[in-house]
Amino acid sequence: MENLDLQLLEAVNRLQQYALKSPVDRKGFWTEWQATFTKVKFYQIAIKALLASGKLGPEEKNELAFRLSMLKDVEGYLKELKEVALQVRGFSVFAPEESGEDDDDADDLFF
């Protein structure tokens, strides 16, 4: 169990490079968010290019596929923070597919 705890701590430490330090209500947040989001996207693009190159062995492909999956999770985290920051600033992003509310009121506007 101690070995598992150590492995988990190492994994969290590796992910710290993607953690944003600036509060969502500060101007510096957006600069940090953009830099981190760009870094994640570039890593994803690089991994996809390596996977498409055909020059990797099966073990390397599996490792890169795992990293790509992890980066997609990090991207989701960054997008969630972006939504929170926008809401704090008074903006809301309308996403009808995520809305669990009844759309009858919206339908009444069009008829």
C-alpha positions in Angstrom: 0.0 0.0 0.0 2.9 2.4 0.8 4.3 1.8 -2.7 0.9 2.7 -4.2 0.7 5.9 -2.2 4.2 6.8 -3.4 3.2 6.2 -7.0 0.1 8.2 -6.6 2.1 11.1 -5.1 4.5 11.0 -8.0 1.7 11.0 -10.5 0.1 14.1 -8.8 3.5 15.8 -8.8 3.8 15.3 -12.5 0.4 16.8 -13.0 1.2 19.9 -11.0 2.7 21.5 -14.1 -0.9 21.9 -15.4 -2.3 23.3 -12.2 -3.2 27.0 -12.4 -2.1 29.1 -9.5 -3.9 32.4 -10.2 -7.4 32.8 -8.8 -10.1 32.8 -11.4 -11.1 36.4 -10.6 -7.7 37.8 -11.3 -6.4 39.2 -14.5 -3.3 36.9 -14.4 -5.6 33.9 -14.6 -6.2 34.3 -18.3 -2.5 34.6 -19.2 -1.7 31.5 -17.2 -4.8 29.7 -18.5 -3.9 30.4 -22.1 -0.2 29.4 -21.7 -1.2 26.1 -20.0 -4.0 25.3 -22.5 -1.6 25.9 -25.4 1.0 23.7 -23.8 -1.6 20.9 -23.4 -2.8 21.3 -27.0 0.8 21.2 -28.4 1.6 18.1 -26.4 -1.6 16.5 -27.8 -0.6 17.4 -31.4 2.9 16.1 -30.9 1.7 12.8 -29.5 -0.7 12.4 -32.4 2.1 13.1 -34.8 4.4 10.6 -33.2 1.6 7.9 -33.2 1.0 8.6 -36.9 4.7 8.3 -37.7 4.7 4.5 -37.6 8.1 4.5 -36.0 7.1 3.4 -32.6 6.9 0.1 -30.9 3.8 -1.3 -29.2 5.0 -0.3 -25.8 5.7 3.2 -26.8 2.4 3.5 -28.6 0.6 2.3 -25.4 2.5 4.9 -23.3 1.7 7.7 -25.7 -2.0 6.6 -25.8 -2.1 6.8 -22.0 -0.5 10.2 -22.0 -2.9 11.5 -24.7 -5.8 10.3 -22.5 -4.3 12.0 -19.5 -4.0 15.3 -21.5 -7.6 15.1 -22.5 -8.5 14.9 -18.8 -6.3 17.9 -18.1 -7.9 19.8 -21.0 -11.3 19.1 -19.4 -10.0 20.5 -16.1 -8.8 23.7 -17.9 -12.1 24.1 -19.7 -14.0 23.7 -16.4 -11.9 26.4 -14.9 -12.5 28.6 -17.9 -16.3 28.2 -17.4 -16.0 29.1 -13.7 -13.9 32.2 -14.5 -16.4 33.3 -17.1 -19.3 32.9 -14.7 -17.4 34.9 -12.0 -17.1 37.7 -14.5 -20.8 37.5 -15.2 -20.7 35.6 -18.5 -22.5 32.3 -19.0 -21.9 30.0 -21.8 -25.2 28.5 -23.0 -24.9 24.8 -23.7 -28.3 23.4 -24.4 -27.1 19.8 -24.5 -25.9 20.1 -20.9 -29.0 21.9 -19.7 -31.2 19.7 -17.5 -33.9 22.3 -17.4 -37.2 22.2 -19.2 -37.1 24.0 -22.5 -40.8 24.8 -22.7 -40.2 28.5 -21.9 -37.7 28.8 -24.7 -40.1 27.1 -27.1 -42.8 29.7 -26.2 -40.5 32.5 -27.3 -40.6 31.1 -30.9 -44.3 30.4 -31.3 
